Amino acid sequence: MKKTDKKTSFPKNKIEIVLLEGIHPLAVGNFQAETFQVDSRPKKALGEELAALLESAHVVGIRSGTKVTRDALDAQKRLLAIGCFCIGTDQVDLEAAAEKGIPVFNAPYASTRSVAEMVIAEAVMLLRRTFEKSAMVHAGMWPKSAESSFELRGKTLGIIGYGHIGSQVSVLAESMGMRVLFHDTAEVMPLGNAQKAEGLNGLMRNSDVVTLHVPADETTRDMIDAEALSHMKDGAYLINASRGSVVVIEALAEALRQGRLAGAAVDVFPKEPASPGHEFSSPLRGVPNVILTPHVGGSTLEAQASIARDVSSKIIRYINNGSSTSAVNFPEVDLPVQEAANRILHIHHDVPGVLTAVNTILSGAGLNIQGQYLRTRGQIGYLVMDIDPKPPLAVIEALRNLEHTIRIRQLY
């Protein structure tokens, strides 16, 4: 990553970055190359510890274990951005962060391949009952038999959620000789020979293996319940490497115990241990031909390095020149490098008259606007101004004190 040498109004070596949950060292190196102060910690933060970090840090980087709630954000005083070093962002109250002028960045594509590969591998293992047989051999038995073992080739894979991960699973599945059906609420272009199913129930009825790749929201909560499972083929398999809130675990466990489903692989759960030292509890424990993994779908070294590179570069660009491209909760502005003028970032409530009020202050001070960029999202407006000459402190204070200003930052 190219280091930005342009002098900022707030010294870069005083910007404090706190990275939680063992984020890949590549992110640490990228931030240190910009002379930021980096505090990297192996565990997540909770309660008072998290509140203290949000109060003192300029940037907080987390993975899926740290929950940044509205109450936690109330403690922040100088937080510029939050980095979710993972695919999802449901662990952050995005609306509350936006209301405080804090963009949230993630890496929606960086671990796509890792998850897709694991899903295909689990499908093979389930159809061959490999984990079950491995446990028996470890116990001294020798279950050499082709009974209940099948090839993936010729089977139908049903993909619920045909986004970045689902479509990659689709490509890999076809390369294994599978027929692919998919269901998605959006109109998407199928890859290869994949076909759109006739609704969710149609997909469930016609698939030998069903895999889930949907976000966590109110439309997907408990979508795979007892009623949905009843539409699956007898002897089918279910894989969930998306979000724990999507599947009703008790209903899945019952379908497996009754023998209606032949197996399942689950990587995410409604309730997950707070730390590696806590016991994992689930109705799926001990059920035959069920693969349980500890939320590691995207946990490969390649994926973690890619995530670290992606998220850290987005945050660095936002800090250094104000570009908010790819923020998940914030107006996106892609800004040019500005060498001559002075750049001011103004985050405000999106109401009529703010731009007029800002320009009145600037013109009243005799300042020339060389460039002005404005984007809105929801109730938030993001205005970036390149002005000349350097604005006096009184102008910055006047902008800060405007009625609908959320926060202001003089970049350089």
N, C-alpha and C positions, 0 to 999 in steps of 0.2 A: 504494500500500500504506500502510495506516495505521501510523504509528510508535507503538511501545509505549514509554510514558514511565515505566513502573513501575521503580523502582530495584531492581537485582539485587544479590545478595551479591557477585558478581564484576563489577567495572566493565565495562560493555559496550564502552567505548572501549579496552579492553585485549584484547578478543577478536580474534584474528588469523585472517583469511580469506585463503587462497591459491587463486586461480583459474588453472588451466592451460589451454592449448590454445585461447586466444583466445575465451573464453566471452563472450557478448553483453554489451555495456556496461550493459544494463538490470539485470542481476544485480549489477554493481558498484554502480550507483546505489541499488538496494534495500538492499544491505548497508551502504553508507555512510550512508543515511538513518537507520539504527539506531545510528550512530556506531561501527560495527565498523571495524577497521583492515583494508584490503583491498589485497592485492598481486596484480595481474592480469598474467599472463604469456602471450605468444603461442604458446609451444611446450609440448610435453609434457615430463615429467621422468622420468629413468631412474636406476637404480642409486643411487649415493651421494647425488645431488641429491634424488631422491624421498625417500630415507630421512631426509635432513636436514629436508625440509619436513614430513614426517609427525611428526617429533620436536618441531618447534617450533610448528606451526599448531594452531589449535582446529578449523578446518574446512578441508578440501581439496575443491575442485571440479574435476572432470575431464570429458573427453569420452571417446571410444572409444579414443584412442591411448595413454593412460597406464594401465599395468597395476599394480594395487595387489594384490600377492601377500601370502601369509601371512608370508613373510620380511620384506617391506617393512613390514608392520604391526607387526612385532616392535620396530621403532624408535620407534613412537609412544609419547608420554608423556602428552599432554593432549588428544588428538584427540576432539572431541565428536561429529562427524558427517562423513560423506562425501557429496558431491553428485555424482551422475552426470548431467551436463547433456546427456542424450540419452535414447533409448528403452531401450537394453539396459543390463545391469549385469554381464555376464559378464566384464568387465575387472577386476572386484573379487572377491577371495575373500570372499564374503558370510558364509560360516560362520566364518572367522577374525575378521572384523569383529564379528560378533555375540558371539563368545566374549569379545571385549575390551570389549563394551558400547557398540559404535559403530553406530548406525543408518545405513543407506544409503538415500538418497532419489534418485528419478529422475523422468522425465517420460514415462510410458508412452504418453500420447495426444497430446502436443503437436505432433509432426511427422507425425501420421497422414495428414493431407491431402496434405502435400508428397510423401510416398512414393507414395500412391495416384495422384496426378496424374502422377508420373513413369512409373509402371508403364503407365498407359493411353497416355501419349504414346509410350513405347517400343514398345508393341504396334502402334500406328499406323505408326511409323517402320520397324519390322521388316517388316510386311506390304507396305509400299510400297517397301522397300529404299532408303529415303531417304538414309541415311548413305553407303551404297555409291555411289549415283548422285551425291551431292554431291562425294565424293572424285574421281570421274571428271571432273565438270565443272571442279573446281579444277585438274585436270591437263590441261584443254583439250579434253576429249572432250564429246560431245553425245549421251548414250544415251537419246534420246526414244523410249520404247516402253512399252507396257502389259504386256509379258511379265513374268511372275512378280510382278506387283503386284496386291494384293487389297484390298478393303474390309474393315473390321472388322465391319461390320454383317452379321448372319447367322452369324458364326463362334461357336464355343463356347470360352469361357474356363474353364479349370480352376484353381481356387484351392486351394492346399495350405496350410492354416492359416487358419481363418475367424474370426480375432479382430478387433481394432480396425482394423487396416490391411486385412486381407483382406476384411472386410465392406464397408469403404468402397470398395475396388476393385470389389467386386460391384455396388454401386449405380451407380458411374460407368460400368461396363461395360454394364449394362442400359440406361442412358440413351443409349449408343451403338448400341443394337440388338443386343447380344450375348446369347447364351444362357449362363447361368452354372451350372457344377457346382462343388461344393466338397467337400473332405475335411478332417476335423478329428478328433482323438482324443477331444475333448469333445463332449457333446451341446449343440449351439448352435441358436438359432432363426435360420432363413434370412431374409434380407431380400428384399423384392420377390418375384421368381419364381425365385430361386436354388434349385437342387435338390442334395440330398446325393448324392454319387457312391457307387457300389458299391465301396468300398475305394479305396486308392491306385492300384492297377493299373487299376481301372475308370475312374478319372478320367484317367489317362494315355492310355488307349486311345481315349477319346471327346472329347478336347480338341484344338482347333486351336492354342491358346496355353495354356501352363501357367505360372503364376506362384507363387512361393514366399513364404510369410509365416509362418515358424515360428521359435521361439527356438533358441538354440545350447545343446544339451545332449546327453547320450549317446544319447537316443532319436532325435535328428535328425542325428547325425554321419554323413556320407556316405550319407544316405538316398537321394539321387539319384546312383546309381552306374550302371555299364554295364548291369546287369540291369534297373534301373528305367527307364533311357532306352530300353531295347529294347521297352518296352510303349507308347512314344509313337507316334502316327501318323507315317507318312512325310510329310515336308514340314511338320511342326509346328514350333513356336517355344517356347523356354524363357526365362523371365525370373527372375532371382534378385536381389532387393533385400532379402533377409533377413539371413542370416549366411553367411560364407565357408566354414564347416565343413560346410554342408549338401550341397554339390554336389562330386562328384569331377571336378575341372576337366579332367583328362586324358581321362576317359571322354566328357565333353561335347565336347571338342575333336575327338576321334576321330569321334563321331557327326556332327559338322558337316562334317568333311573328307570323310567318306564320302558326304555328301549326304542322309543319312537325315533329318536335321533341316535346316530351311530357314534358321534363324537363331537368335540368342540375344542377350539383353541381360543383362549381369552388372555389378553395382555393388559386390559384396563378394567377397573372395577369401581362400583359406586362408592365404596369406602376402601381406601388404601392406607397402609401403615404410615404413621407420621415419620418414621425413620427406619433404617435397616434393622435396628435393634428391636423393633416392635413385632409382635406376632401377627401374621396374616391370617385372617379368618374369612371363610367363604363357604357357602353351601356346596361349591364345586369341588372342594378338597376331597380326595379319596374316590371320586367318581371315575369309573374306568374310561380309558381312551379320551381323557381330557388333558390338554396341554395348558398349563398355567405358567405365565411368565410375568415378571415384576415391572410392567410398564417400560419395556425396553425396545419397543418397535423401532424407534429412531436412534437407539443407543449403539451406534458403531463409531469407531474412532474417525472414520472418514466423514460420517454425518456430523459428528460433533465439531470437527475442524471446519467443515463447510458452514455450519450454523454460526460458529464463532466469527468466521471471516465476514459472513453476510451481515449479521446484526451489528457487529462493532463498526463496520464501514459505514452503515447507515447512521449510526449515532455520531460518529466522528464528522461525517458530512454535515449533519444538522448543527453540531456545536460550532464547527469551523466556518460554515458559510450560510447556515439557515435553511438549507434544503430539507424538506420534510417528505420527500418522495417515499412511498411505501409505508408511511405511518397508517396504522389500522383504525385510528380513532380521531384523526386530525386532518385539517385541510392539507392537501398535497401541493407543494410548490417546488418546482425544479429550478434552481437559481444558477445563473452564470457566476463565474469567479469575477469579483470586482476588485481591481487593484487600486483605483484612484479615489473613489468616493467613500463615504462613511455609511455603513449599513445599520439600519435600525429594524428590529423585529417587534411588531406590535400585535399582540393577541387580544382579541376583544369579543364581546357578545355581538352576534350578527343582527344588528338592528339598524334601521335607516338613520343616516346622518353621521355615522362614525367617520367615514372617509372625508366628508366635508369638514368636520371639526378638526381632524388631523391636518389636513392641508391648510386650513386657516391658521393653525399654529405655526406651521412651517413657513408659509408665505409672510406671516407677520414678523418672523424673525429674519426675513431676507434670505432664506435658504433655497437653493436651487435643487429641484428633484431631477436626478439623472435617470432614475428608473423606479418603477413602482409595480409591485406584484401583489395581487389580492386573490385569495381563494376562500370559500366558505364551505363548511360541512356541518350539517345539523344547525346548532345554535352558536357555532364558533366561527369567527373570522380570523384569518391570518394575513396580515399586511406586512410586506417587506419593502423598505424604502432605501434607496441609494441616494444620498444627498451630499451637497457640497455648499459651503465649507463645513468643517466639523461643527456640529450643533453645540451650543452652550448648554451647561447643566440645567439652566432654567427651562429650556425647550424639552429636555428629557423629562423633567419633573412635571411640566404641563401635560405632556402626553400620558404620563403615568397617572395623573390625577383626572383624566377624562372619565366621565361617568361610566362608560361601558368597557373601560380597559380591564383586562384580566391580568396581564403582565406585559412588561416591555423589557427588551434586552438590546443594549447598544453593542453590536457585534464588533465593529472596528471603525 
